[in-house]
Amino acid sequence: MRAVDLIQKKRDAGVLTPDEIRYLIGGFTRDELPDYQMAAFLMAVFFRGMQPEELAPWADAMLRSGEVLDFSDMPGRKVDKHSTGGVGDKISLPLAPIVAACGVRVPMVSGRGLGHTGGTLDKLESIPGFSTQQTAGRFRELVATLGCGLIGQTAEIAPADKRLYALRDVTATVESIPLIASSIMSKKLAEGIDALVLDVKVGNGAFMRTPERARELARTMAEIGARMGKAVVAYLTDMNQPLGAAIGNALEVRETIDILRGGGPADVRRLTLVLAEEMLRLGGVDPAEATRALDDGRALARFREIVAAQGGDPLSVDDPDRLPTAKHVEPFGATQSGYVTAIDTRAVGVAAICLGAGRNTKEDIIDPAVGFMMNTRLGQRVEAGQPLLHVHHNGVGVDAAREMLALAFTFGAEPVAEPELILERIA
């Protein structure tokens, strides 16, 4: 085989065989295929797409480029969850201990913030001492003893995907549904799971801004899973306003603890339980156990155990004031009276990055204490000067954040309905 022939084949809308796909992925991973040829192939995929019969071999070749975790010796089904990313999306934090407390094992390999969206690893690492960098052996111990481990992608898990993503990032080929879907599925299936629940965000704060694009992505990932013998269920959920009240790493951990104590914002609790019930269903456990584990304290206790086992301060679960806190908390007021008719959720996420809650470059150091606490939902009536949110900051990027926030809220004379949180279930 020659790479140039396969580039031409895809350029001309041809369908690659599994052997041709393995040749490309293997050659690229072993540095036998230069970046410029793989970049040309990615651009061909961007314009020509991939057929269903190509997607599963592509994802399989990526996941087999490194270590595939094996939990088959542990009883029961292993189920994970993945979100495509949003603002205030801390669902994985309460979700994993709920499901683990109900007896379904959750080997969760998560990521860091991407663009304007937050990352599960960054949130967890705002807990003093918490380590997301665990060896594969230690990860197995966590899953075996606690039913859950919360770690970052290791160098051994799907290394081809890591290299391909870096190349996509600088060749304007990120927004390709086949490449997005295969990237997500290769990492998740390398965890050794039996089933996966997807939370595909839709709206102005999501990477998929329209239901049509989100639906296409969800169906593509479900198709990959089905062809690889895995059960995949996807939910399309709204991201036209931040999820919950907390935006920022330690603030979102506080909100997680509120949820695990039986409180917290209604939308976060509802989405957490919907996804937990689906994971339990796929794991062969009564879905009603999710609410029981949340209400009787088992989920909170499991979260405390996970924090302690991964080096974190378990006392912070009982006393969230031990988490990082910002030096300053200031209100951000409405510029006029009226109903909140639109929130530019992406702008809110970028404003949080200005404070240091996320990264502009991979070298940036995150400030775990900063962020926002929202006081406002879509459709709410506000008066001029009324706080829309409170800014938690340490004196960095405040003016830039306020400029972004000033553009993020739209007001009108007539109320609007708050959007539905859960739009669709796709299996």
C-alpha positions as CSV (number, residue, x, y, z in Angstrom):
1,M,0.0,0.0,0.0
2,R,0.9,3.6,-0.5
3,A,-0.4,6.5,1.5
4,V,-0.8,8.7,-1.6
5,D,-3.1,6.1,-3.2
6,L,-5.3,6.0,-0.1
7,I,-5.4,9.8,0.1
8,Q,-6.5,9.9,-3.5
9,K,-9.1,7.2,-2.9
10,K,-10.7,9.2,-0.1
11,R,-10.4,12.4,-2.0
12,D,-12.5,10.8,-4.8
13,A,-15.1,9.6,-2.2
14,G,-13.9,6.0,-2.2
15,V,-14.5,3.7,0.8
16,L,-11.4,2.3,2.5
17,T,-11.0,-1.3,3.6
18,P,-10.2,-2.3,7.2
19,D,-6.7,-3.3,6.0
20,E,-6.2,0.1,4.4
21,I,-7.4,1.9,7.6
22,R,-5.1,-0.2,9.8
23,Y,-2.2,0.7,7.4
24,L,-2.8,4.4,7.8
25,I,-3.3,4.5,11.6
26,G,-0.4,2.1,12.2
27,G,2.0,3.9,9.9
28,F,1.1,7.2,11.5
29,T,1.5,5.9,15.1
30,R,4.9,4.4,14.2
31,D,6.1,7.6,12.5
32,E,6.2,5.8,9.1
33,L,3.6,8.1,7.7
34,P,4.6,11.9,7.7
35,D,2.3,14.5,9.2
36,Y,1.7,16.1,5.8
37,Q,0.2,13.0,4.3
38,M,-2.0,12.3,7.3
39,A,-3.1,16.0,7.2
40,A,-4.0,15.6,3.6
41,F,-6.1,12.5,4.4
42,L,-7.9,14.2,7.3
43,M,-8.8,17.1,4.9
44,A,-10.2,14.5,2.4
45,V,-12.3,13.0,5.3
46,F,-13.4,16.5,6.3
47,F,-14.9,17.1,2.8
48,R,-15.9,13.5,1.8
49,G,-16.8,12.0,5.2
50,M,-16.7,8.4,6.1
51,Q,-19.2,5.6,5.5
52,P,-20.5,3.5,8.4
53,E,-18.4,0.5,7.3
54,E,-15.3,2.7,7.6
55,L,-16.0,4.2,11.0
56,A,-15.8,1.2,13.2
57,P,-12.5,-0.1,11.7
58,W,-11.1,3.5,12.0
59,A,-12.1,3.7,15.7
60,D,-10.9,0.1,16.3
61,A,-7.5,0.9,14.8
62,M,-7.1,3.9,17.0
63,L,-8.0,2.2,20.2
64,R,-5.7,-0.7,19.4
65,S,-2.8,1.6,18.7
66,G,-2.2,1.4,22.5
67,E,-3.3,-0.5,25.6
68,V,-6.9,-1.7,25.8
69,L,-7.9,-2.0,29.4
70,D,-9.5,-5.3,30.4
71,F,-12.0,-5.6,33.3
72,S,-13.6,-8.9,32.1
73,D,-12.4,-10.7,35.3
74,M,-14.5,-8.4,37.4
75,P,-18.2,-9.4,37.8
76,G,-20.9,-7.3,36.3
77,R,-21.1,-4.9,33.3
78,K,-18.8,-1.9,33.1
79,V,-20.6,1.3,32.0
80,D,-19.2,4.8,31.4
81,K,-20.6,8.2,30.3
82,H,-19.2,10.9,28.1
83,S,-20.3,14.5,27.5
84,T,-19.4,16.5,24.4
85,G,-18.8,19.5,26.7
86,G,-20.6,22.5,27.9
87,V,-20.5,25.4,30.4
88,G,-21.2,24.4,34.0
89,D,-21.3,20.8,33.0
90,K,-20.1,19.0,36.1
91,I,-22.5,16.0,35.7
92,S,-19.7,13.3,35.7
93,L,-18.7,14.2,39.3
94,P,-22.0,13.3,41.0
95,L,-22.9,10.7,38.4
96,A,-20.0,8.3,38.8
97,P,-20.3,7.8,42.5
98,I,-24.1,7.4,42.3
99,V,-23.8,4.6,39.7
100,A,-20.8,2.9,41.5
101,A,-22.8,3.0,44.8
102,C,-25.5,1.1,43.0
103,G,-23.2,-1.8,42.0
104,V,-22.3,-0.9,38.4
105,R,-18.6,-0.4,37.8
106,V,-17.6,2.9,36.2
107,P,-14.1,3.0,34.7
108,M,-14.1,6.7,33.7
109,V,-11.2,8.2,31.7
110,S,-11.9,11.9,31.3
111,G,-10.4,15.0,29.7
112,R,-9.4,18.5,30.4
113,G,-11.2,21.7,29.4
114,L,-11.5,22.2,25.6
115,G,-12.1,25.6,24.2
116,H,-14.8,27.4,26.2
117,T,-15.9,24.2,28.0
118,G,-14.7,22.9,31.3
119,G,-12.9,19.6,31.9
120,T,-13.7,16.9,34.5
121,L,-10.0,16.5,35.3
122,D,-9.6,20.2,36.1
123,K,-12.6,20.1,38.4
124,L,-11.4,17.1,40.3
125,E,-7.9,18.5,40.7
126,S,-9.4,21.5,42.5
127,I,-9.9,19.1,45.4
128,P,-6.6,19.5,47.4
129,G,-4.4,16.5,46.7
130,F,-6.6,14.7,44.2
131,S,-4.6,12.9,41.6
132,T,-6.1,12.0,38.2
133,Q,-2.8,10.5,37.0
134,Q,-3.0,6.9,38.0
135,T,-1.2,3.8,36.6
136,A,-3.3,1.2,34.8
137,G,-2.8,-1.1,37.8
138,R,-4.0,1.4,40.3
139,F,-7.0,2.2,38.1
140,R,-7.9,-1.5,38.1
141,E,-7.7,-1.5,41.9
142,L,-10.0,1.5,42.2
143,V,-12.6,0.0,39.9
144,A,-12.3,-3.3,41.7
145,T,-12.6,-2.0,45.2
146,L,-14.8,1.2,44.9
147,G,-16.5,0.4,41.6
148,C,-15.1,3.6,40.1
149,G,-11.9,5.3,39.1
150,L,-11.7,8.9,37.8
151,I,-8.5,9.3,35.8
152,G,-7.0,11.1,32.8
153,Q,-5.9,9.6,29.5
154,T,-2.6,7.9,29.8
155,A,0.1,7.7,27.2
156,E,-0.8,4.1,26.6
157,I,-4.5,4.7,25.9
158,A,-5.3,5.4,22.2
159,P,-2.0,7.2,21.4
160,A,-3.1,7.5,17.7
161,D,-6.1,9.5,18.8
162,K,-3.9,11.9,20.8
163,R,-1.6,12.5,17.8
164,L,-4.5,12.8,15.3
165,Y,-6.3,15.3,17.5
166,A,-3.2,17.5,17.7
167,L,-2.9,17.4,13.9
168,R,-6.7,18.2,13.4
169,D,-6.3,21.1,15.8
170,V,-3.8,22.8,13.4
171,T,-5.3,21.8,10.1
172,A,-8.9,23.1,10.5
173,T,-10.3,19.6,10.5
174,V,-11.7,19.5,14.1
175,E,-15.3,20.0,13.1
176,S,-15.7,16.7,11.2
177,I,-18.4,14.5,12.7
178,P,-16.7,11.2,11.6
179,L,-13.5,12.3,13.1
180,I,-15.1,13.6,16.3
181,A,-17.2,10.5,16.8
182,S,-14.3,8.1,16.2
183,S,-12.0,10.1,18.5
184,I,-14.5,9.9,21.4
185,M,-15.3,6.3,20.8
186,S,-11.7,5.1,20.5
187,K,-10.9,6.6,23.9
188,K,-14.0,5.3,25.6
189,L,-13.9,1.8,24.1
190,A,-10.2,1.5,25.1
191,E,-11.5,1.6,28.7
192,G,-12.8,-1.9,28.4
193,I,-16.4,-1.0,29.0
194,D,-19.5,-2.9,27.9
195,A,-21.8,0.1,27.5
196,L,-21.7,3.8,27.1
197,V,-24.1,6.7,27.8
198,L,-23.5,9.9,25.8
199,D,-24.6,13.4,26.7
200,V,-24.5,15.3,23.4
201,K,-24.9,19.0,24.1
202,V,-26.9,21.2,21.8
203,G,-27.0,25.0,21.6
204,N,-25.0,28.2,21.6
205,G,-22.7,26.9,24.4
206,A,-22.0,23.5,22.7
207,F,-19.8,22.4,19.9
208,M,-22.9,21.1,18.1
209,R,-25.0,24.2,17.8
210,T,-28.0,22.7,16.1
211,P,-30.1,19.6,16.9
212,E,-29.5,18.3,13.4
213,R,-25.7,18.3,13.9
214,A,-26.0,16.9,17.4
215,R,-28.3,14.1,16.2
216,E,-25.9,13.2,13.4
217,L,-23.0,13.0,15.9
218,A,-25.0,10.9,18.4
219,R,-26.2,8.5,15.7
220,T,-22.6,8.2,14.3
221,M,-21.2,7.3,17.8
222,A,-24.1,4.8,18.4
223,E,-23.4,3.2,15.1
224,I,-19.7,2.8,15.9
225,G,-20.6,1.2,19.2
226,A,-23.1,-1.1,17.7
227,R,-20.7,-2.3,15.0
228,M,-18.1,-3.0,17.8
229,G,-20.6,-4.9,19.9
230,K,-21.2,-2.2,22.6
231,A,-24.5,-0.8,23.8
232,V,-24.6,3.0,23.3
233,V,-27.4,5.3,24.3
234,A,-27.2,9.1,23.6
235,Y,-29.1,12.0,25.0
236,L,-29.4,15.3,23.3
237,T,-29.4,18.0,26.1
238,D,-29.7,21.8,26.0
239,M,-26.8,24.1,26.3
240,N,-28.4,27.4,25.5
241,Q,-27.7,28.5,29.1
242,P,-25.2,27.3,31.7
243,L,-26.0,24.0,33.5
244,G,-26.7,24.7,37.1
245,A,-25.4,27.8,38.9
246,A,-21.6,27.1,39.4
247,I,-19.1,27.8,36.6
248,G,-15.5,27.2,37.6
249,N,-13.6,24.2,39.0
250,A,-13.9,24.4,42.8
251,L,-17.3,26.1,42.6
252,E,-18.5,23.1,40.5
253,V,-17.1,20.7,43.1
254,R,-19.1,22.5,45.7
255,E,-22.2,22.2,43.6
256,T,-21.5,18.5,43.2
257,I,-21.4,18.1,46.9
258,D,-24.7,19.9,47.2
259,I,-26.2,17.4,44.7
260,L,-24.8,14.4,46.6
261,R,-26.3,15.8,49.8
262,G,-29.7,15.9,48.1
263,G,-29.8,19.6,47.2
264,G,-28.3,21.6,44.4
265,P,-29.9,23.1,41.2
266,A,-32.9,21.2,39.9
267,D,-31.5,20.9,36.3
268,V,-28.2,19.4,37.5
269,R,-30.1,16.9,39.8
270,R,-32.5,15.9,37.0
271,L,-29.9,15.4,34.3
272,T,-27.6,13.5,36.7
273,L,-30.4,11.1,37.6
274,V,-31.6,10.6,34.0
275,L,-28.1,9.6,32.9
276,A,-27.5,7.5,36.1
277,E,-30.8,5.6,35.5
278,E,-29.7,4.9,31.9
279,M,-26.3,3.6,33.1
280,L,-27.9,1.4,35.7
281,R,-30.3,0.0,33.0
282,L,-27.4,-0.8,30.8
283,G,-25.7,-2.4,33.8
284,G,-28.6,-4.6,34.7
285,V,-29.6,-2.8,37.9
286,D,-33.0,-1.3,38.8
287,P,-32.8,2.3,37.6
288,A,-34.8,3.4,40.7
289,E,-31.7,2.7,42.8
290,A,-30.1,5.9,41.5
291,T,-32.5,8.1,43.4
292,R,-32.3,5.9,46.5
293,A,-28.5,6.0,46.5
294,L,-28.6,9.8,46.3
295,D,-31.2,10.2,49.0
296,D,-29.8,7.7,51.5
297,G,-26.3,9.0,51.5
298,R,-24.6,6.1,49.7
299,A,-23.5,8.2,46.8
300,L,-22.0,10.9,49.0
301,A,-20.1,8.3,51.0
302,R,-18.8,6.7,47.8
303,F,-17.6,10.1,46.5
304,R,-15.7,10.7,49.8
305,E,-14.1,7.2,49.4
306,I,-13.0,8.0,45.8
307,V,-11.5,11.3,46.8
308,A,-9.5,9.7,49.6
309,A,-8.4,6.8,47.5
310,Q,-7.0,9.1,44.8
311,G,-5.1,11.2,47.3
312,G,-7.6,14.0,47.8
313,D,-8.7,15.6,51.0
314,P,-11.9,13.7,52.1
315,L,-12.7,16.3,54.7
316,S,-13.4,18.8,51.9
317,V,-16.4,16.6,51.0
318,D,-17.9,17.4,54.5
319,D,-16.5,20.9,54.7
320,P,-16.4,22.5,51.2
321,D,-14.8,25.6,52.7
322,R,-11.6,23.6,52.6
323,L,-11.8,23.9,48.8
324,P,-10.0,26.8,47.0
325,T,-11.8,30.1,47.4
326,A,-11.4,33.3,45.5
327,K,-10.2,36.5,47.3
328,H,-13.0,38.6,45.8
329,V,-16.7,38.0,45.1
330,E,-18.4,40.8,43.2
331,P,-21.9,41.1,41.6
332,F,-22.4,41.6,37.9
333,G,-25.6,43.5,37.4
334,A,-28.2,43.7,34.6
335,T,-27.7,46.6,32.2
336,Q,-31.4,47.1,31.9
337,S,-34.8,45.9,33.2
338,G,-36.7,43.2,31.3
339,Y,-36.9,39.5,30.7
340,V,-33.7,37.5,30.0
341,T,-34.5,36.3,26.5
342,A,-31.1,34.9,25.5
343,I,-27.8,33.9,27.1
344,D,-24.6,33.6,25.0
345,T,-23.4,30.5,26.9
346,R,-20.1,30.3,25.0
347,A,-19.4,34.0,25.9
348,V,-19.9,33.1,29.6
349,G,-17.5,30.2,29.3
350,V,-14.9,32.4,27.6
351,A,-15.4,35.0,30.4
352,A,-14.6,32.3,33.0
353,I,-11.4,31.6,31.0
354,C,-10.4,35.3,31.3
355,L,-10.4,34.9,35.1
356,G,-8.2,31.8,34.8
357,A,-10.8,29.0,35.1
358,G,-9.6,27.6,31.8
359,R,-6.7,27.7,29.4
360,N,-6.0,29.8,26.4
361,T,-2.8,27.8,25.7
362,K,-1.8,24.4,26.9
363,E,0.9,26.0,29.1
364,D,-1.6,28.1,31.1
365,I,-2.0,27.3,34.8
366,I,-5.6,27.1,36.0
367,D,-6.8,29.0,39.0
368,P,-9.2,26.5,40.7
369,A,-11.0,29.1,42.8
370,V,-12.3,31.5,40.2
371,G,-15.5,31.5,38.2
372,F,-19.2,32.5,38.4
373,M,-22.3,31.7,40.4
374,M,-25.3,32.3,38.3
375,N,-28.4,34.0,39.7
376,T,-30.3,34.1,36.5
377,R,-32.1,31.7,34.1
378,L,-33.6,32.2,30.7
379,G,-37.1,33.8,30.9
380,Q,-36.5,35.4,34.3
381,R,-37.6,39.0,34.9
382,V,-34.8,41.2,36.2
383,E,-34.4,44.9,37.1
384,A,-31.5,47.1,36.0
385,G,-28.6,46.6,38.4
386,Q,-29.9,43.3,39.8
387,P,-27.1,40.8,40.0
388,L,-27.2,38.3,37.1
389,L,-24.3,36.4,38.6
390,H,-21.5,36.8,41.1
391,V,-17.9,36.9,39.9
392,H,-15.3,35.0,42.0
393,H,-11.9,36.3,41.1
394,N,-8.3,36.8,42.3
395,G,-7.7,40.1,40.5
396,V,-6.8,38.6,37.1
397,G,-8.8,39.2,33.9
398,V,-11.7,40.9,35.6
399,D,-12.2,43.7,33.1
400,A,-12.0,41.3,30.1
401,A,-14.5,39.0,31.8
402,R,-16.9,41.8,32.5
403,E,-16.7,42.9,28.8
404,M,-17.6,39.4,27.7
405,L,-20.5,39.2,30.2
406,A,-21.9,42.5,29.0
407,L,-22.4,40.9,25.6
408,A,-23.7,37.6,26.9
409,F,-27.2,38.6,28.1
410,T,-30.1,39.8,25.9
411,F,-33.2,41.4,27.4
412,G,-36.7,41.9,26.1
413,A,-40.1,43.1,27.0
414,E,-41.8,39.8,26.7
415,P,-41.0,36.6,28.6
416,V,-39.6,33.5,26.8
417,A,-40.0,29.9,27.8
418,E,-37.1,28.1,29.4
419,P,-35.8,25.5,26.9
420,E,-36.3,21.8,27.5
421,L,-33.3,20.3,29.3
422,I,-33.6,16.9,27.6
423,L,-34.4,17.0,23.9
424,E,-34.1,13.5,22.7
425,R,-32.9,9.9,23.5
426,I,-31.1,8.0,20.7
427,A,-30.2,4.4,20.9
